[in-house]
Amino acid sequence: MRTLLVTGPGGSGRTTVAAATALAAARAGHRVLVISADRADTLGTALGTALGAPDAHPGLTTRRLDPDDHFRDDLLALQERAASALDLLGAERLDGEELTPLPGAAELALLRALRDAAREDAYDTVVVDLPPTPQALAALALPEQLRRYLRRLLPPERQAARALRPMLGRLAGVPMPAAWLYETAARREDDLAAVQRVLEAPTTTVRLVAEPGPAGADAVRTAATGLALHGLRTDLLIANRVLPEASSDTWLAGLAAQQHKTLDEWESAYGRAGRVHRVPHLGRDPRGADDLAALGLTAPGPAPDAVAWPVTDAPADDGTARYTWHIPLPGVTRDELGLVRRGDELVVTAGPFRRIVSLPSALRRCTVAGAGLSDGELRVRFTPDPDLWPSGR
């Protein structure tokens, strides 16, 4: 299954691009699902039909997320499982009709939709109209973050002592975690792992949409850093609403010149293998299949080769390091970087973004010898710890 995550700064036209991409894929014979995370039916407006309308476009299925129902069902189920504890505390039960989604419910609904689409195995291509880039990155980083929290709060290895829990509770004189709590955590771990597999799959890529210009250039630079830090691959930068170069209107000619200056910079930085695609300005907001086709977007091809964070084994000339971990961070400067090791984890800060990553097994037995930024890549150097490294190595 090919998964395209479409995002960009607010107002960049990412919803229109998502609709045009999904429609092009359906016309190419793909079974396509397009998912909208927008409460307003902006995707349906672009397609010229209400989301969910049957057979509006052959081969294309549309789905708009509604976090209300899932949030209500999950919270009521949790309330039911914890009924005895709530009764002991004298807590008053919540009624389903009074529940409204809390912040974060929309992000969880989006992750659930990605998981379900992969499990359904009914589509060749899934196009996701994500929120603006900062919110999209926060949502896409959730599976890894929540799995880490679950492992810290309820370590899976402690479930082995399930049979001893009642006895331990009596001996210690304190209540022990109930079995259902571990079972719920295990189910959530499975769900989050399924979403993370979709995001990390070699067939999943990001399409970054921006309008060329100074503001768009800054947004693309920041987005590229955040996406790379979280291991998300950008296969296409879509320059939207590009004005024609020749215009007799002085005002329009000035805007076009500003756009094309940014486009030249993007071609230089991201233009390898045709990774920049220009979408013309139609002079109006695209509405319906004909307008979307006029944008010139095509069905997605195979995903580019996955770019991992490789570890190279090459002793340094000065003997200070043996291994180097290569972390791509395009667009970031040295002043925006932060690096801290905490046990078997590395805390990497790049501009406004931060990620805690587990060290590869070989590097856990090493100490950090230094780090440097070169050509948009953070290179962290490690040297084996004699106290932890096997003898003879």
C-alpha positions, 0 to 999 in steps of 0.5 A: 500500500502506497501512503502519501501524507500531504502537509504544508504551512496553513493556507498553502493549498495542501487540501487541494493538492491532496484531492488532485493527487487522489483523483489522479491516482484513481483515474490511473486505475488505483484503488484510492482512499483519501482521508481528511483531518479537517472538520470542515468539508474542504476536501469535498469542496475541492473534489466537487462532492460531499465526502463519503458520497458513493461513486462520485469518482470511480475508484476513489473513496473519501473519509472524513474523521470524526474524533467525537465518537471514538473519544466518547466510546474509549472514555466510556469503556475506560470508565466501565473498566475502572468502575470499582475504583471510581465507586470506592472513591465516590466518583459520579459517573460521566454520561456519554452525552456530556462528553466532548473531545479533549485536545489530542482526540483529533490526532488519535483519530487520524492515527486510528484511521491510518492503522485501519486503512492498513488493516483493511488491505482494500486500497492501493493508495492512501492519501492523507490530508494532514493539518498544517505542518507543526500539528501534523508533526506532533500527530505523527510523532505520537506513536513513538512517544506514547509507546515510550511512555507506556514502556516506562510506566508499565514495563511489559516484563512486569506482566510475568509476575501477574500470578504473584500480584495478589500475594505481593499486594497482601505482603506489601500492604499496597494495592497492585496494578490490576491485570486489566490495566496491563492488558489495556496497555498491551492492546494500546502498544499493539495499536501504536506499533501498527501505526508506527509500522505504517509511518516507517514503511518504505512505501510511506512518504510525505508530500510537502506543499508550499507557495514559493516566496520568503514565507514559504521558503522559511516554512519549507526549511523548518518543515524539512528539518522536523520531518527528517528528525522524525524519520519521515521521508519527503518524496516531493516538494510541491510549489503551489500557485506558481504565477506565469513568468511573463506579465504586463502587470508590474505588480504581478511581474514583481510577485512572479519574480519573487516566486521564481527566485525561491523556485530556483533555490528549491530546485538547487536544494531539493531538485534531485531526481525531480523532487520539486513539482510546480503547480500553476495558479489557475486564477481561481480556487480549484473546484471539481474534477476538471480544475484538479486535473488542470493542476497537472498532478499525477498518480504517485509512482514507487516510493524512493529508496528508504534513507535510514540513519546509518552507522558507519564503522571507520576508526578516526585518524586521531583514534578518538572514535570508531563508529559514526551515526549519521542523522540527516537534518537538512536546513538546521544550523549549529546554533539550533542543535542540541544533543544529550545522551541519557542512558541508552537514548539520545535526545536530539534537538533541532530548531523547534523540534526534539526527539528521543531515540534509542541508540542502536545496540552496538552504540549502547556499549560506547561513549559519545566522542563528539558530534559535528554538522556537515552538509545537512547531516549530524554526525555523532561519533562514538568510541567503545567503552572498555568496561562494556565492550567484549574483550578481543574487539 
